Amino acid sequence: MKHLLLVFLATTLIFAVGCEPGSSPSPSGSDSDSDGDSDSDTDSDGDSDTDSDTDSDTGEAICDELDFQIEGIPVAMVILLDRSGSMSGSKWTQAKAAIENIVNSWETQLEFGFDVFPDGSTCGGMTDRCGTLNPVAQDCAPLNATNIITSMNSYSATGGWTPLYCAMANFQDPTTYGAGQCVGTNINSYIVVVSDGEDTCSTACNTSSCEGSGVSAAQLGTLSATLFTGGITSIAIGFGTGAPVAQLQAIAENGGLGVTDGYFSATDGPALQAALNNIASSVISCVYDITITNEVDYDSVNFFFIDSSGIETVVPYDEDCSSGFGWHWVDESTHAQIEFCPDACDLLQGGNVDEIKGEFGCPQIIVD
């Protein structure tokens, strides 16, 4: 899984193009040899042989090496962690361990970011987050695990109230996110909310009078829908037995995935890690940008998946994805993007592909 960065997301992949591994290039058209050799011997020494071959064909070489790029559609994901009083102790330790594992495991495929709930010691102390908004604790970026772990270790469960609404509301303002990777500028942007309790602060959260007033599930559902309109999908994980069922359900149903069967439930650290792993694998994009600068025949492109053992699997062209396992052009008129069909996408999202190899210039392998 670690090697997938080389070919998977937002990373240049150079295709060495050929018919089959180990095959030699062959030209299109015919070769006319104009031999001006004046000797008649068969030696191979450095004599005065004036032999010169000139290629008079006008065709273009095929099965030759051409360089082009494939870039996956980046996916930005912020893990938004509750740090209220009920998260202290072993629960906080388990949550950090689960997040550390996930960002280390998936940083080559996802652009992770990290943020925490505002300090809940007093709701009145949260004017920095529900009044004047600040950047996320760690903005999304490729290969971001070390930065996220460092940032996460600088926080602790502070005690006090649970400002769930205010934590999510911070993501409504694109000007508060540093480089902006976490705010829907990418095609796929997500917030994964990890909370163990109901919101206990009002939507204002900027006066001491809001302490303990809370918000409704409907208000959180509306906020989640608003974030989706702005380009951010919200996913909810309830951590521990006291997780707020109605509030997290509202976030899940309105967050953009249409999850009517509820949010993820994680009673302990291993369960939280499993939920985060499930989410990470499911949101990886299977659409790739293709950049080809040479004049090429788009009907002679092939792709192969290579696993960790070096075994190649042909991914055939499937125009309408009727077979399930294949690939097709997103737009036949531009040839700017390819998409892997659902069954092939499942392999990618499951971490079962170490490399994607492309070949250009040979007969296209098509679904039977």
Buried (B, 14 or more C-beta within 10 A) or exposed (E): BEEBBEBBBBBEBEBEBBBEEEEEEEBBEEEEEEEEEEEEEEEEEEEEBEEEEEEEEEEBBBBBEBBBBBBBBBBBBBBBBBBBBBBBEEBBEBBBBBBBBBBBBBBBBBBBBBBBBBBBBEBBBBBEBBEEBBBBBBBBBBEBBEBBBEBBEEBEBBBBBBBBBBBBBBBBEBEBBBEBBBBBBBEBBBBBBBBBBBBBBBBBBBBEEBBEBBBBBEBBBBBBBBBBEBBBBBBBBBBBEEBBBEBBBBBBBBBBBEBEEEBBBBEBBEBBBBBBBEBBBEBBBBBBBBEBEEEBEEEBBBBBBBEBEEEEBEBBBBEEBEBEBBBBBBEEEEBEBBBBBEBBBBBBBEBBBBBBBBBBBBEEBEBE
